[in-house]
């Protein structure tokens, strides 16, 4: 079978991608430093511990497995932290990705699927975002991802590196079979934080900002199921294998939900109340991020199966109750 190097394969999205790759007939090779990932999440192929800032280690792994492609998820991704410590994000995300891209091209691995983000678009109120929307990141996390996108364009021109870039919106849910799921320390994502509050693992959920220019005053986000998301990545890999060229795709549903709406849906799914407090806005948070693109559907043939909010919360709740990784 063909080997695919999956950076960040021990993390939330990366571990789901490894399962999807294995089901599609590839061998996912996880490369992860385990700073935010979990060894227990590596279940579908070999594991190589290493850091993207260690170029020699990357070269060893490329030489050992000779991957046909890279699927790049590894990144620091906390918006608030990126505002207070931007150097950490430029060093880890950008310099690490440069090492990875150079190692890949030097090893003649020319297919690259990149996990980018809607944060590259910044805060554009009342704008439905598609792949042609101007990119105006307002935090170091989004800026670092935008820089990596630019790198890929440059290496495509100089070294023939073929790439697919996915800019996706808020990822939620978990593997319906419970083999992998979402588990961060510290946790920063809305739905698992909300489920912790429902389950008594934290006193209350904090709503950061209730004075945004939205119908109920809370931020609006477009949520996509993690399994649908990684299915798109496998389709992106096949796109490259078919020689269809470099392409950018947004991954979202086109439907936005406010924080309060997510809370209300969780009550329906879990039949439990959500204890919450209202807090101040966080620096770097956008008012509304919703995808308006259908390019992934029309060109990739992507057909999301589980990306309705109740399903995403239900799958996350099942994992929350039954799944875990060893700390």
PLY file of the C-alpha trace (Angstrom):
ply
format ascii 1.0
element vertex 327
property float x
property float y
property float z
element edge 326
property int vertex1
property int vertex2
end_header
0.00 0.00 0.00
1.04 3.61 -0.51
2.46 5.42 2.53
1.15 8.88 3.41
3.00 10.96 6.01
0.44 12.49 8.38
1.90 15.25 10.54
-0.12 15.74 13.69
-1.62 12.28 13.20
-1.93 11.80 16.97
-4.17 14.86 17.28
-7.93 15.30 16.92
-8.29 15.82 13.18
-5.11 13.96 12.24
-6.17 10.74 13.98
-9.50 10.77 12.15
-7.61 11.38 8.89
-5.43 8.34 9.58
-8.52 6.17 9.94
-10.00 7.55 6.71
-6.73 6.95 4.85
-6.51 3.37 6.11
-10.08 2.71 5.00
-9.20 4.15 1.58
-6.29 1.71 1.15
-3.34 3.88 2.21
-0.91 3.37 5.08
-0.89 6.50 7.27
2.46 7.17 8.92
1.92 9.43 11.92
4.63 12.02 12.64
3.89 13.81 15.92
5.80 15.31 18.83
2.96 14.40 21.25
2.90 17.90 22.76
-0.82 18.17 21.97
-1.38 14.73 20.47
-1.92 11.34 22.12
-0.04 8.10 21.52
-3.29 6.20 22.17
-4.83 7.89 19.13
-2.35 6.25 16.73
-4.22 3.09 15.73
-4.17 2.83 11.96
-0.51 2.78 10.91
3.08 3.25 12.12
4.11 6.00 14.51
7.25 8.12 14.36
7.82 10.61 17.14
9.51 13.80 16.05
9.29 17.56 15.74
8.91 19.53 12.53
11.72 21.82 13.69
14.09 18.82 13.55
14.99 18.59 9.86
17.30 15.59 10.31
14.47 13.60 11.93
12.16 14.48 9.05
14.75 13.31 6.54
15.04 9.98 8.39
11.29 9.41 8.22
11.04 10.32 4.53
13.93 7.95 3.75
12.40 5.12 5.79
8.84 5.23 4.43
9.17 6.96 1.05
5.67 8.46 1.29
3.78 9.32 -1.87
2.18 12.32 -0.17
2.11 14.49 2.93
-1.05 15.36 4.83
-0.06 18.26 7.09
-2.14 18.87 10.23
0.55 19.60 12.83
0.23 23.15 14.17
-0.36 25.20 17.26
-3.91 26.48 16.97
-5.05 28.49 19.99
-6.13 31.92 18.79
-5.81 33.61 22.18
-2.33 32.26 22.77
-1.28 33.37 19.29
-2.22 36.93 20.24
-0.08 36.92 23.39
2.84 34.83 22.09
3.03 35.29 18.30
6.68 34.22 18.15
5.68 30.73 19.25
3.29 30.48 16.30
5.65 31.87 13.69
8.43 29.59 14.91
6.43 26.38 15.23
3.89 26.68 12.44
5.87 28.55 9.80
9.44 27.39 10.37
8.26 23.82 11.02
6.24 23.81 7.82
9.19 25.17 5.84
11.30 22.27 7.11
8.56 19.83 6.13
8.09 21.27 2.64
11.82 21.27 1.98
12.18 17.72 3.27
9.29 16.57 1.09
10.62 18.16 -2.09
14.15 16.91 -1.41
12.71 13.40 -1.03
10.78 13.80 -4.30
7.44 13.61 -2.46
5.43 16.04 -4.59
1.84 15.70 -3.32
0.94 17.87 -0.34
-2.46 18.24 1.35
-2.49 21.17 3.77
-4.80 21.82 6.70
-5.35 25.57 6.62
-8.12 27.56 8.27
-10.89 30.08 7.75
-8.95 32.27 10.20
-6.93 33.45 7.18
-10.00 35.48 6.16
-10.08 37.49 9.38
-13.16 39.33 10.60
-15.33 40.27 7.62
-18.78 40.99 8.96
-21.80 40.12 6.82
-19.58 38.54 4.16
-20.17 34.99 2.97
-16.66 33.64 2.58
-15.54 31.70 -0.47
-12.09 30.80 -1.78
-11.75 34.13 -3.56
-12.50 36.24 -0.48
-9.66 38.52 0.56
-7.44 37.06 3.29
-7.00 39.48 6.20
-6.01 37.43 9.27
-6.34 39.23 12.59
-4.25 36.89 14.75
-0.90 35.15 14.50
-2.53 31.74 14.10
-4.38 32.80 10.93
-1.36 34.74 9.71
0.93 31.73 10.14
-1.43 29.54 8.11
-1.65 32.17 5.39
2.16 32.27 5.24
2.30 28.49 4.76
-0.21 28.75 1.91
2.10 31.30 0.27
5.03 28.92 0.77
3.19 26.15 -1.05
2.52 28.43 -4.00
6.19 29.37 -4.18
7.38 25.74 -3.96
4.86 24.76 -6.63
6.54 27.25 -8.94
10.11 26.39 -7.99
9.98 22.65 -7.27
6.75 21.34 -8.80
5.14 20.67 -5.42
1.48 19.86 -6.13
-0.84 20.91 -3.34
-4.43 21.04 -2.17
-5.22 23.58 0.54
-8.28 23.16 2.75
-9.51 26.22 4.63
-12.02 24.89 7.07
-14.37 26.22 9.59
-15.12 24.91 13.11
-14.58 21.17 13.36
-16.77 19.13 15.70
-18.00 15.61 16.39
-16.10 12.35 16.71
-15.67 8.97 15.06
-19.10 7.29 15.29
-17.39 3.99 16.08
-15.61 5.54 19.05
-12.07 4.58 18.04
-10.80 8.19 18.15
-12.26 11.48 19.31
-11.55 14.99 20.54
-9.40 15.40 23.64
-7.25 18.45 24.32
-5.36 19.57 27.40
-6.18 22.34 27.96
-9.50 22.18 26.14
-10.40 25.31 24.15
-13.16 24.19 21.75
-16.76 25.13 22.42
-18.55 21.79 22.14
-16.23 19.70 24.37
-16.11 22.57 26.89
-19.90 22.61 26.86
-20.08 18.84 27.35
-17.62 19.10 30.26
-19.96 21.61 31.89
-23.00 19.40 31.30
-21.14 16.43 32.79
-19.87 18.32 35.83
-16.22 18.16 34.76
-16.09 21.96 34.98
-18.30 24.35 36.91
-19.67 26.17 33.89
-19.09 27.06 30.27
-17.94 30.65 29.69
-19.47 32.54 26.78
-16.74 34.92 25.64
-18.56 38.04 24.48
-22.29 38.72 24.39
-22.17 42.10 22.64
-21.26 41.06 19.08
-23.33 42.37 16.19
-25.32 39.13 15.84
-28.97 38.34 16.59
-28.21 37.11 20.12
-24.92 38.92 20.73
-22.66 35.83 20.56
-20.21 34.77 17.88
-21.44 32.77 14.89
-19.47 29.87 13.43
-19.93 27.28 10.68
-19.49 23.74 12.05
-18.35 20.73 10.02
-18.15 17.12 11.23
-14.60 15.83 11.61
-15.42 12.66 9.63
-16.77 14.68 6.72
-13.72 16.91 6.92
-11.21 14.08 6.65
-13.19 12.46 3.84
-12.53 15.67 1.90
-8.80 15.30 2.60
-8.77 11.83 1.10
-10.58 13.21 -1.94
-7.95 15.97 -2.08
-5.20 13.37 -2.14
-6.90 11.53 -4.98
-7.31 14.87 -6.79
-3.52 15.27 -6.73
-2.91 11.67 -7.80
-5.13 12.28 -10.82
-2.96 15.25 -11.80
-5.71 17.82 -11.46
-3.44 20.62 -10.26
-3.15 22.94 -7.29
-6.43 24.00 -5.69
-7.91 25.69 -2.62
-11.17 24.49 -1.08
-13.25 25.84 1.77
-14.85 23.18 3.93
-18.02 24.29 5.67
-21.76 23.80 5.52
-22.83 27.35 4.71
-24.88 27.46 7.92
-23.74 29.43 10.94
-24.74 28.90 14.56
-24.20 31.26 17.46
-22.78 30.11 20.78
-26.23 30.36 22.35
-27.72 28.29 19.53
-25.12 25.58 20.09
-26.05 25.55 23.77
-29.73 25.19 22.91
-29.05 22.31 20.51
-26.98 20.55 23.15
-29.95 20.60 25.50
-31.99 18.82 22.84
-29.33 16.16 22.26
-28.25 15.45 25.85
-31.51 16.33 27.62
-29.44 18.23 30.16
-29.03 21.89 31.02
-25.79 23.70 30.27
-24.43 25.79 33.16
-22.75 28.87 31.72
-21.32 32.26 32.63
-21.00 35.34 30.45
-17.51 36.77 30.04
-15.68 39.43 28.06
-14.63 39.03 24.43
-11.34 37.29 23.73
-8.74 39.13 21.63
-8.60 37.77 18.08
-12.11 36.31 17.96
-14.13 37.12 14.84
-17.81 38.00 14.90
-18.99 35.62 12.17
-17.29 32.99 10.02
-19.48 31.11 7.55
-18.47 29.33 4.34
-20.31 30.20 1.18
-18.38 27.97 -1.19
-19.70 24.91 -2.97
-16.43 24.25 -4.78
-15.60 21.14 -2.73
-19.01 19.69 -3.56
-18.97 20.53 -7.26
-15.30 19.77 -8.02
-14.16 17.21 -5.44
-17.48 15.41 -5.22
-17.51 15.96 -1.45
-20.79 14.92 0.12
-20.93 15.67 3.87
-22.90 12.98 5.67
-22.85 13.99 9.34
-22.46 17.79 9.35
-25.69 18.79 11.02
-25.32 20.32 14.45
-27.35 17.77 16.40
-25.41 14.87 14.85
-22.08 16.51 15.62
-23.07 17.10 19.24
-24.44 13.55 19.55
-21.22 11.97 18.24
-19.12 14.23 20.47
-21.33 13.36 23.48
-20.94 9.63 22.83
-17.15 9.97 22.74
-17.24 12.25 25.78
-19.04 9.58 27.79
-17.19 6.48 26.56
-13.88 7.43 24.94
-10.62 8.67 26.42
-6.85 8.70 25.97
-4.26 8.06 28.64
-2.80 11.32 29.88
0 1
1 2
2 3
3 4
4 5
5 6
6 7
7 8
8 9
9 10
10 11
11 12
12 13
13 14
14 15
15 16
16 17
17 18
18 19
19 20
20 21
21 22
22 23
23 24
24 25
25 26
26 27
27 28
28 29
29 30
30 31
31 32
32 33
33 34
34 35
35 36
36 37
37 38
38 39
39 40
40 41
41 42
42 43
43 44
44 45
45 46
46 47
47 48
48 49
49 50
50 51
51 52
52 53
53 54
54 55
55 56
56 57
57 58
58 59
59 60
60 61
61 62
62 63
63 64
64 65
65 66
66 67
67 68
68 69
69 70
70 71
71 72
72 73
73 74
74 75
75 76
76 77
77 78
78 79
79 80
80 81
81 82
82 83
83 84
84 85
85 86
86 87
87 88
88 89
89 90
90 91
91 92
92 93
93 94
94 95
95 96
96 97
97 98
98 99
99 100
100 101
101 102
102 103
103 104
104 105
105 106
106 107
107 108
108 109
109 110
110 111
111 112
112 113
113 114
114 115
115 116
116 117
117 118
118 119
119 120
120 121
121 122
122 123
123 124
124 125
125 126
126 127
127 128
128 129
129 130
130 131
131 132
132 133
133 134
134 135
135 136
136 137
137 138
138 139
139 140
140 141
141 142
142 143
143 144
144 145
145 146
146 147
147 148
148 149
149 150
150 151
151 152
152 153
153 154
154 155
155 156
156 157
157 158
158 159
159 160
160 161
161 162
162 163
163 164
164 165
165 166
166 167
167 168
168 169
169 170
170 171
171 172
172 173
173 174
174 175
175 176
176 177
177 178
178 179
179 180
180 181
181 182
182 183
183 184
184 185
185 186
186 187
187 188
188 189
189 190
190 191
191 192
192 193
193 194
194 195
195 196
196 197
197 198
198 199
199 200
200 201
201 202
202 203
203 204
204 205
205 206
206 207
207 208
208 209
209 210
210 211
211 212
212 213
213 214
214 215
215 216
216 217
217 218
218 219
219 220
220 221
221 222
222 223
223 224
224 225
225 226
226 227
227 228
228 229
229 230
230 231
231 232
232 233
233 234
234 235
235 236
236 237
237 238
238 239
239 240
240 241
241 242
242 243
243 244
244 245
245 246
246 247
247 248
248 249
249 250
250 251
251 252
252 253
253 254
254 255
255 256
256 257
257 258
258 259
259 260
260 261
261 262
262 263
263 264
264 265
265 266
266 267
267 268
268 269
269 270
270 271
271 272
272 273
273 274
274 275
275 276
276 277
277 278
278 279
279 280
280 281
281 282
282 283
283 284
284 285
285 286
286 287
287 288
288 289
289 290
290 291
291 292
292 293
293 294
294 295
295 296
296 297
297 298
298 299
299 300
300 301
301 302
302 303
303 304
304 305
305 306
306 307
307 308
308 309
309 310
310 311
311 312
312 313
313 314
314 315
315 316
316 317
317 318
318 319
319 320
320 321
321 322
322 323
323 324
324 325
325 326
